[in-house]
Amino acid sequence: MLFSKRFYSSSQRIAQIAKSHKPGDSLGIQGWIKSIRRLKNHTFLDVSDGSTSNRFQVVVPRTPENQHLSPGTAISALGQIQVAPNGSYELHADQVKMLADGNLQEGYPFAPKQKLPPEYVREHLHLRSRVDFIAAQMRVRHKAQKSIHDYMDQLDFVQIDTPLLTTNDCEGAGEVFRVRPDSEALLKQMARPNVPEEQSYFDDKVFLSVSGQLHLEAMTYGLGSTYTLSPAFRAENSKSPLHLAEFYMFEAEIAHLEEVEKLAGFIEQMVKSITNRLLETSSEDLNFCQRSANTSSDLAWLKVPWKIISYDEALKILQDNKDSLNTPISLNEGFSKDQELFLVSHLSAPVFVVDWPTQQKPFYMKVSRKDPSRVHALDLLMPAVGELCGGSLRESDPIQLSSHPQLPKNLSWYVDLRKYGGIPTGGFGMGFERYLQLVTGVKNIRDVIPFPRYPHSCKM
């Protein structure tokens, strides 16, 4: 017992060894054997503990006691750090203990040292954290979330946990999942007069949230600027590599904001700042993800100023170059991904498209007082992924808002926010998984989230 306590306290995550140890130090590690080489006098174990995409070599004497070690086996090892011929640290182990057999010969789907297509790996969600490129994605995801939280905290934004259950459809597109108890007996037990039985639990229709924006606005009117990084749900019949049924949204609401250009400036500074932080903390994993995705990007958009153009200017560019587009231009809908990417390429920089047609945008966006056919909205278009952020100034006039033909009937509370000490606000939403695609180069959004949910697939 004394040995195990001492051993555990001296164990170290592999990613931290080079930063906190020197040759000759005693060290204990725990991890999984990825591959084995057996020579005449020594056995070389490539070990991973999930903290880095780099392997860590453990050198053990070739003895009968170590013959049972095999790929997939979980081990603990105790020894001294030495410098390998290639200049990397390695552990010369005095003791190796098997913690669990890998049993790879009993149907394990990922053969050691084999490059596996993402589509195949996706069929085994419960095991895919063992695959190097997925593990790297998850570490990048963690650091990106931390970068967002640290950045927003430094700006004194208040993080809000917005609800996942809601009675409103923020976007008004009808792409919502209904929520109700599965138990018919419970619904009957809770039935009330004048309430449909299927609604008897909440006395209303309830949905999974498509956005936390409206709830953020309610908090912003009392707390000042707020943000959330929360799950969102869209019931779309889309198999696009850019869409999921369940995803995460980074949304922010900024108090006392009156110009859409200032909102664009905030977003540009935010995206560049969190990405630079990510490069500082996770460049190794980012490069590994890009190599695994067969892409190479120096994220040149970090080094250039981003453009701001009006919807009308963007439309003219597309119309003047319609022969270069793969999709027809629609005056009643937004731009297609093909058109978004053309605009980014044409302008040689990320671009904010502002001042959109009123009929294309939701009820909460502020209508231009100079031109009621336009709202103070923006879409941020980026290389590779197209639209990354959507945002707007919010309608702050309760009379103007109340008269909007698309205002849902159950949002009188939303009008009240403006009625009682209302202030000008604005905000945006950024699809977090789409951001990860942007910085890692991963083509399919299903590979940047731990457990992807999409049409015809909700495994585990």
N, C-alpha and C positions, 0 to 999 in steps of 0.2 A: 504493500500500500504506500509505503514511504517512497519507494522507487517510482511508482506510477505518478505520484503527485509531483516529485521533482522533475520527472521526464516531461510531464505536461507543461509545467511552468517554463521550461526551457525551449519548447517547440516554437517555431517561427513560420509565418506565412512566407512562401517562396519569393513572392514579389518584393519583400522587404529585406531579404538577406543581404544583397549587395549594398544597401543603404545603411545597414545598422551593424554589420559584422566585418571582421577582417580575418585573413588567413591565420589559422591556429586556434580560433575560437571554437569552443564546444557548442554544438547545436543539435536540436532535435527537430525533425519535420514529420508531418503526416500527409499522406496523399495516395494517389492511385498510380500504379505502374502503367505507363503507356507503351513502353517497348523494353526489350531486354537484349543485351549482347553478352554472350558468354565466351570468354577467352580462357587461356590455359590456367591462369592463376586467379583471375578476378572476374566478377560479374558486374556489368554496368547497367544500372537501372535508370531509365528516363522517367522521372516522376512529375506529376502535376497535382497541385492542390486546388486548382480553379482560380488562383489569384493572378495569373499571368499567362500569356500565350507562349512564353518561353518554357522549354523543358529545363528541369534541374537534374543534373546527373548525380546519382548516388553510387559509389564504388564499394563493393563488398567482396570479401574473400570468397573464392569458389570452393564451397564446402558442401558436404551432403545435406547439412541443415538448410542451405539456401536453394537447393535444387527444386523445391516445391513452388518457388516464386514464379509467377506468370503474369502476362499482361492482364490488366483489369483488377488485379489484386490490390486491396487497400492495405497500406503498411504504415508503420511508424519506424523511424530510423534515428539513431543517436550516434554522433561521431564528431569529427573535427573538419573544419572548412579548410580546403586546399585550393590552389589555383591550377586549373586544367591546362593542358598544352595550348588550347585556343584562347586562353586568357580569362575564361569565365570561372566563377566559383563552382566547386563541386564538394560533395560531402563524402569523406572517407569514413564509412560507418563501422563502428565496433559492434553495434547491435541492430538487428532488423527484426521486427515483430510483425507477423501477418495479422491484420485486424479483421479482414473479411476476404473470402475467395471471390474472384471476379466471375467465375463460371461462364467465361465467354463461349465455351464450346457447347453450351446448353441453349442455343437460340438467340444469343445476343446479336442485335442487328447491325452493329457498326464494327466491321473488321478493323483491327489496328493498322495504322499506316495507310489506310485506303482513303482516297479522296471521294467524298460522297456528294451526290447532287442534292441541293436544298429540298427538292420535291420529295425525295426519298426520306431524308431526315425528318421532314415535317410529318411523316406518317407515324412517327414514334415520339410524340411530344414529351412523354414522361421520361425519356432517356436522353433527349437531345442536348441537355446542358453538358453532357460528357463530350460533345463534339466541339472542337476548338473554335470554329468561327461563330458558333452560337454563344459559347461562353464569353468570347470577346465582345460580342454584341451586347450581352447583358451587363458586362462591366462598363462599357461605354454608356449604356442607358442609365445606370446608377450614377455615374459621374456627371452626366448631362442634367439629370434631375437635381443633383446637389448644386451644380453651377447656377441653375435657375433660382433655386431657393436662396442661395448666398447672395446673388445679384439683387434680387427683389428685396431681401432683408436689408441690404445696404442702402437701398433707396427708401426705406421705411414704409414699404407696402405691408399690409396686413394679410396674411394667408387665411383664406376662408375655406372650410370644408363644405362645399355646396352639396345639396342633397341629390341622391341618385333617383329617388322616387319623387315625382312631381305631377301636378295636374295641368301643366302647360306644355305646349310644343313651341319652344323658343323660335325656331326657324319658320314655323308655319307651313312646312312642306308635307306634313302628314307622314313622315318617315319615322314613326315611333313604335316602340314595343309596348303593348299593354301589359299591366301587372295586375294580377288577382290571385287569391289563394287557390291552391289546387283542390282543396277539400270542399266538396259540395255541401257536406254536412255542416261545416263551419259557416259557409255563406248563408245557409238556411237558418242556422242558430242566431246569426247576427242581423237577419233581415229586419228592415224598418219600413213603416208606411211611406209610400210615395218615392221609394228608392229602389231601382232595379236590383234584383237579387244578386247579379254578378258584380254590382258595385257596393254591396252591403258592408264590406270591410271598412272602406274609407268614406263611404257615402258619396263617391264621385268616381269618375274615370281617372285612373292613375297610370302614368307611363314611366319608363326608364328615361332618364334625362338625355336630351340631345345637346345640351349646353348648360353651363352654370351661370351664364351671363346675367339673366334677370335677377337671380339671387345675389350675385355679386353687386349689382346696382343697388339693391336694397341695403346691403351692408355699407357701400360706399357713401350713401347719403348720411350715414352717421359716423363712419370711421375714417373717412378720407379714402385714399387710393388703396385698392385691394387686388388680390389675385387668387387663382386656384390652379391646381394641377390635378385633375380629377378624371375618372372614367366618363365617357360619353357613349351613346348608343344610337345607331342609325339602322333602320330596317330597309336597306336598299338591296335590290337584286343585282349586285355587282360583283363580278369576279376580277375586277381590275387589280393590278399589283399595287395600287395606291389607296385602296379602300378596305376597311374592316367594319364588321358589325359592332364590335366593341373596341374602343381605342381611348387614348388619353388626350385631353385638351389642356393646354396651358392658356389660361384666359386672364386678362387684367382689365380693370376699370380705373381710369385716372380722373380724379376730381379736378374741377375748375379748368377743364380743357375746352377751348373754343375754336381751335384751328386744326383741320385735318392734316395739314403739313407738319404740325408739331407732333401729332400722333405718328406720322410716318417717320419722323426723326427719332422718336422714342424707340420704335420697333427696330429701326436699323441699328441704333446703338446697342440695344438689348441683344439682338441676334449676334452681332459681331463680338460683343463682350463675352457672352456665355460660350461662344465657339472658341475664342482665344483661351478662355479658362480651360476648356475641354482639351485643347491642344497641349496645354501645359501639363495636365494631369494624365492624359490618356493617349498620347501620340503613338505609343507602341501598339496599343489595341486598335486605334484608328487605321494605322498603316496595315495591320494584319487584316482588318475587315476589308479594306480596299483591295488588297492582294487577293483575298478569297473571292471577292466579287468580280475580279478581273477588271477593275477600274483603277484609275489613277487620277487623283485630283489634288492640286495644291491649294484648293479653296481660294482661288484668285479673287472671288467676290469680297473677301475680307479686306482687300487692299485698294478697292476702288469706291468712289462715291456712288450711291444708288440713284437712279433716275426717278422723277415724278412726272407723269403725264396724265392728261385727262382721258376719260373714256372716249371722248370724241376723237382725240388725237390718236389713241390706240386703234380705234375703229378705222380711221383713215389709213394708217400704216398697213393694216391687214387688207383693206380693200385695194390699196395700191399694189399689194403683193399676193393677191388671191391665187395666182397661178402657182405660187410656191407652197401653198397650203394643202394639207391632205383632207381637210374637213370644210364644209360650207359655212359661211358666216351667217349667224342668226341675229336679227335685231331685237328679238324678244327674249333671248337667253344670254347667259354669260359666254365667255370665250371657252373653246375647247382646250384640252391640254396641248394639242398640236399648235394652236394659235398662241397660247401662253408662252410656250417655249420659243416660238418664232419671234415674239416681241423681245424676249430676253436676249436672244441671239442678235437680233437686228440692232438693239441698243447697246450691245456689248457690256451689259451690266444688269443686275437685278433691277426690277422696275415696280414702282407703286403706280397702279392705275386708280385714279381718284375721280370723284364727281360722276357717279353712275346714274343711269336712268332710274327714276323712282319706281317704275313698275317691276324692275328686276330685283329689288331689295326689300327686306322685311320692314314691318311697321315702325320699329323702334328707331330707325335711322333718321337723322335730322334732315328735313327738307330744306333746300336752299331757299332763302327768302328772296333772292334775286331771280332765281329760275326754278319754280316749283316742279319742273319736270326732272330735276336732278336732286340727288341726296348727297350729303357729305360722307361718302363711304370710300373705302380703299380696299384693294386686293394687292398683296405682295406676291410678285411672280419671281421665281428663282430658277436657276439652271437645274436640269434633270427632273425636278419634281413638279414644276409649274407653280400653281398657287400654294403658298405656304401659310399665309395669314390673311384673314379677312377682318375688317374692323370699320368703325364709323364713329362720328359724333352721335350722341344719343339725343333724341328729341326731348328738349327740356321744357317746352311750353305745354301745360296740361290741356289747354283748349285745343291746340293743334293736334296733340296726341289723341285726345278723345274723339276727334272728328275723323280720324284715319279709318278708311273703310275696312282695313285688314286687322284692326285691333280686336283680339279675341274678347268674347263677352266676359270671361272670368278674370280679367286683369284690371279690375277697378283699383286694386291695391297698387298696381304699377303706375297708374295715373296719380294716385295719392302721393307717391314719392315726390312728384313735381309740385303738387299742390301745397305741401307743407314744407316750406323752406327749400325748395328745389334749387339745384345749382347745375351749371353746365358740366357734363361729363362726356367721356369718350372711352372707347376700349377696343380690344381685339381678341381674337382667338387664334392659336397656332396649334395645328395637329402635331403632337409630340413625336409620334412614329414617323410622320413625314419629314420632320426635322432630322431624325436619326438617319433616314434614307439619304437626306441631303449631305450629311457630313461623312457617312461611311461608304456611300456609293452602292449600298445594297439595293438591288432592283425590286425585290418583292417585299412589301410591307409586312408580310406574315413572318418574316425572319428577323424583325427588330422588336418583337413583342414576345414575352414568354409563352403565352398560350393563345394563339390567334383564333378568333371567332369570325366566321364569314359564312355566306350562304351554303347550306348543306354540310356544315362542319362546325360542331361544338364538342370537341373531344375533351374528356376528363372533367 
